[in-house]
Amino acid sequence: MATGFRNRTDAGRRLARLVHEHDLPDPVVLGLPRGGVPVAAEVASALRAPLEVFVARKLGAPGHPELGIGAIAEGGGLVVDRSAVEFLELTDDDVAALAAPQWQELERRVRLYRGERGLPDLAGRDVVVVDDGLATGVTAEAALRALREQRPRTLVLAVPACAASTVQRLRGEADEVLCALTPPDFTAVGRWYEDFTQTSDAEVLELLGRGAPATGGAHR
């Protein structure tokens, strides 16, 4: 694959060069688990910045969980694709019912990945949110909206591969959207990776341990 990535490590290294050009003075890197964490680890290493996770979850359509109709994020962030909800004739109660188990899974993952460790103080910092790619981008959108409430100095979304229309939409949520590839024939994130093997919880925990998660909010 001439224009894609070997794996998430390769994608992270290539993305890191793009982020590094922006010379962020006080960065903290947040990976969206699970697949975004290996990419984020490379970005954090290149920036010599602390690495942490920020958990968000897609809301799948009834009977078609791969079809995202919204997303939730830590801190109560919720994004709903109203056009999809109306097309599927779902009520607000239907959406709440779909979200309930995802909130439980979100809380489980926060406990698993961070334990008793809270999010670092992000106020006034340069927050770089990293995923392994964006198709609809609804999960990243929920994360960005929730993180905006933390009052960062700048809020940057950085991903290796994205659909061009999604980049345009998310520029309204982030101060900067950085993407290494925006091919016109995007179709799916995995298409742009030779190895798109699912990232495990064990890998996430190993990378967090290696990457010195941000704690307490003390600035570098």
C-alpha positions in Angstrom: 0.0 0.0 0.0 1.9 3.0 -1.2 -0.2 5.8 0.4 -1.5 4.0 3.5 0.1 2.8 6.8 1.7 -0.5 7.8 0.0 -0.5 11.2 -1.0 1.9 13.9 2.6 2.4 15.1 3.6 3.5 11.6 0.5 5.8 11.4 1.4 7.3 14.7 4.9 8.1 13.7 3.8 9.8 10.4 1.0 11.7 12.2 3.5 12.8 14.9 5.6 14.7 12.3 2.4 16.6 11.3 1.5 17.5 14.8 5.1 18.4 15.7 5.1 21.1 13.0 2.5 23.1 15.0 5.0 23.6 17.9 2.4 23.3 20.7 3.9 24.8 23.9 2.2 22.7 26.6 0.7 19.6 25.0 -1.1 16.6 26.6 -2.1 13.8 24.3 -5.4 11.9 24.7 -5.9 8.7 22.8 -9.4 7.4 22.1 -9.4 3.8 23.1 -8.8 1.3 21.9 -7.4 1.8 18.5 -6.4 5.4 19.0 -4.0 4.7 21.8 -1.2 3.1 19.8 -1.3 6.1 17.5 -1.4 8.5 20.4 1.5 6.8 22.0 3.8 7.7 19.1 2.5 11.3 19.0 3.1 11.7 22.7 6.6 10.3 22.4 7.5 12.6 19.6 6.1 15.6 21.4 7.6 14.5 24.7 4.2 15.0 26.1 2.2 13.0 28.7 -0.2 10.3 27.4 -3.7 9.6 28.7 -6.9 8.0 27.5 -10.2 9.8 27.0 -13.1 7.3 26.6 -15.9 7.8 24.1 -18.4 5.2 22.7 -20.4 5.0 19.5 -24.1 4.4 19.7 -25.1 1.8 17.1 -28.4 1.6 15.4 -30.8 -1.1 16.5 -29.9 -4.4 14.8 -27.0 -2.7 13.1 -24.4 -1.8 15.8 -21.8 -0.9 13.1 -24.0 2.0 12.0 -23.3 5.0 14.3 -26.3 7.2 15.1 -24.5 9.1 17.9 -21.9 8.8 20.5 -21.2 9.5 24.2 -18.1 10.6 26.0 -16.7 11.0 29.5 -18.2 13.9 31.5 -21.7 13.3 30.0 -20.9 14.3 26.4 -23.6 13.2 23.9 -23.9 13.6 20.2 -26.9 12.4 18.2 -27.1 12.2 14.4 -30.6 13.7 14.1 -30.9 12.8 10.4 -30.1 9.1 11.1 -32.5 9.1 14.1 -35.3 10.5 12.1 -34.7 8.2 9.2 -34.9 5.2 11.6 -37.9 6.7 13.3 -36.3 6.5 16.7 -37.6 8.4 19.7 -35.6 10.1 22.4 -36.5 7.2 24.7 -35.1 4.8 22.0 -31.8 6.7 21.9 -31.6 6.7 25.7 -32.2 2.9 25.8 -29.4 2.5 23.2 -27.1 4.7 25.2 -27.6 3.0 28.6 -25.4 -0.1 28.1 -22.8 2.1 26.4 -22.6 4.3 29.4 -22.0 1.2 31.5 -19.2 0.1 29.1 -17.7 3.6 29.1 -17.5 3.6 32.9 -16.0 0.1 32.9 -13.3 1.2 30.5 -12.5 4.3 32.5 -12.0 2.2 35.6 -9.9 -0.3 33.6 -7.7 2.1 31.9 -7.2 4.8 34.7 -8.3 3.0 37.9 -8.4 5.8 40.5 -6.5 8.2 38.3 -8.6 11.1 37.2 -8.1 13.1 34.1 -5.3 15.7 34.3 -6.2 19.3 34.6 -6.6 20.4 30.9 -7.4 24.0 31.5 -5.0 26.2 29.6 -3.2 23.3 27.9 -2.8 22.2 24.3 -4.9 19.1 24.2 -4.3 16.7 21.2 -7.0 14.2 20.7 -5.9 11.2 18.7 -7.8 8.3 17.0 -6.7 5.8 14.4 -9.0 7.2 11.7 -12.4 8.9 11.1 -15.3 7.8 9.0 -18.4 9.6 10.3 -16.3 11.0 13.2 -19.3 11.0 15.6 -17.2 9.5 18.4 -14.5 12.1 18.1 -17.2 14.8 17.9 -18.6 13.7 21.3 -15.1 13.6 22.8 -14.3 17.1 21.5 -17.5 18.6 22.8 -16.8 17.1 26.2 -13.2 18.2 26.3 -14.1 21.8 25.3 -15.8 22.0 28.7 -12.3 21.5 30.3 -11.2 24.9 28.9 -8.0 23.9 27.0 -5.9 26.6 25.5 -6.1 24.8 22.1 -8.1 21.7 21.2 -6.5 19.7 18.3 -7.9 16.6 16.7 -5.2 14.5 15.0 -5.8 11.3 13.0 -3.9 9.4 10.3 -6.8 8.9 7.9 -10.2 10.6 7.5 -13.1 11.3 5.2 -12.8 14.8 3.8 -16.4 15.7 4.6 -15.8 14.6 8.3 -12.7 16.8 8.5 -14.7 19.8 7.3 -17.5 19.2 9.9 -15.2 18.7 12.8 -13.4 21.9 12.2 -16.3 23.5 13.9 -15.5 21.5 17.1 -11.7 21.6 17.2 -9.3 24.6 16.9 -7.3 22.4 14.4 -8.0 19.2 12.6 -4.8 17.4 11.4 -5.1 14.5 9.1 -2.2 12.7 7.2 -4.5 11.3 4.6 -7.9 12.5 3.2 -8.4 10.3 0.2 -11.5 11.0 -2.0 -12.3 7.3 -2.0 -12.1 6.9 1.8 -14.9 4.3 2.3 -13.5 2.9 5.6 -10.6 3.4 8.1 -9.3 -0.1 7.8 -8.8 0.2 4.1 -5.8 2.5 4.7 -3.9 0.1 7.0 -2.1 -3.1 6.0 -2.5 -4.4 9.5 -5.7 -3.2 11.2 -5.8 -5.8 13.9 -8.0 -4.8 16.9 -6.2 -3.3 19.8 -6.6 -5.1 23.1 -7.2 -3.7 26.5 -3.8 -5.3 27.5 -2.1 -3.3 24.8 -3.8 -0.1 25.9 -2.6 -0.6 29.5 0.9 -1.4 28.4 1.1 1.7 26.3 -0.2 3.9 29.1 2.3 2.4 31.5 5.1 3.1 29.0 3.9 6.5 28.1 3.8 8.1 31.6 0.1 9.0 31.8 -0.6 12.7 32.8 -1.5 13.1 36.4 -2.6 15.9 38.6 -2.5 18.6 35.9 1.0 19.9 36.7 2.2 21.6 33.5 5.5 20.5 31.9 
